[in-house]
Amino acid sequence: MKIMITTVVDITQTGARRGDTILLVNQQANYNTTIQTIGLRVNINPILCTEKIGNVSKFGFGSAIKGEQRYWEFTFESEYEEALTLDMLTSDFDLVPIIINLNETSSITNSVFRTNHPNDGNIVFEIVEK
């Protein structure tokens, strides 16, 4: 099963470690947080994490996040179709701490992923292949 995460939080995979520039380290930290949060339920195979710029209104983020923004799409696979659902991801990611003020263009007021908040949701999930 393939799932795509779309978020306005900078989850760029940089491979940076302590001693590299703070921006690169913090971007990698958000990427690691994403992987680890999913990994609470299943082992995954990351496929692609890309940064894009476009109209994010179509994704269903909170009402405070709309128009042209920078966003990230992260696609991964899980071998076990029944082991992970969109509801599980929505529940697991809500209020997980993140690092903000990296390369985001949208206004994120809380340093957490928000999934169940109509005004300031910043991450959504979609099954792209069963």
N, C-alpha and C positions, 0 to 999 in steps of 0.2 A: 504494500500500500504506500502511495506517495502522498505526502501532505506538504502544502505550502503555507508558510507563515509570512504575512505582510505586516510590516511595522514601520512607524516613523521614528523609532529609536535606532540610533546608530549601532548596528551589530556587525560592523565590518570585520571580517576575519583577516587579521594582520600578521598573526604568528609572533607578535611582539612579546617580549619578556621584560622583567625588571632590568633596568639599565637602558632600555630604548626610550624614545620620546614618550612623554606622558600621554599624548593623544593616542598614539598607536597602542600603548598598553591598555588604556581605558576602552578603546574600541574592541580589543581582543577580550577584555574582561566581560563586556556585554555579550559578545559571541559565546564565550564560555558559559555564561549564565544561561543563555538560551539552550545550549546543548545539555547542560546539567539538569535544567528543569524538565526537559523532555525525558532525559535519562532516568528520572525518578520512576518511570513506568516501563520503559522499553529501551533496549539498545537500538541505536539508529545508525544508518549510513547517510551522512550528509552528502548531498548531491551538488548543490550550487547555492551560493549566497551572493546576490548582486545588489548594487546600489542603483537606483533610478530616480529620475525627476519627472513628475507628471501630476495630473489632477487626481488627488486621492479621495475625492468625494464619493467615487464609485465603490470604495472598499468598506464603507460603513464604520469608519472610526467615529469617535465622538463628534458632536456638533461643533466643538471648538477647533477641530482639525479638518480643514477643507481647502480646496483650491490647489494651486501648484505648490507642491512640497517635494522634498527629498524623501524617499522611502526605500526600504530594503525588503527584498524577497528572499526567503530561505526555504529551499526545498530539500526534503529528506525522505528516506524510505525506512519502513519498518517491516520486518519479515512477517510479523503476526498481525493480521488484519483486525482481529477482535481485541487486541491488547491496548489499543489507543483510539479514542473517539474525540470529536471536536469539543464535546462537553467536558471531557477530562482535561484537555488542553486549556480550555477557557477557565476552568476552575483552578488548575495548577499554576497558571501564569499570573492570575490576578494578585496584585500587590507584591510581586517579586521585585526586590530592589535592583535598580539599574544606575548607571552613571549617565548623567545628561550633560548638555552643553558641549557636545562633541561636534559632529558635522550635521546635526539636525537643522532643518529649516522651520519646522513647526514648533509652536510654543508648548513645551511640556512643563507643567507646573509642579508635578510630584515626581520624585526620583524612583518611580516604580512602574512596572508594566500594569496597565489597567485594561481589563477585559469586560467587566460588568458595570461600566459607568457610562451612561448615555452622553454626558457632556465631554468627557476627556479620555475616551478609549483610545489606545495607541497601538494595539496589536490585534490582528484577526487571523483566523485559521480557515483553511479550505482543503478538502480532499481533492486531489487532482487526478488520482488513478487508484482504483481498488485492486 
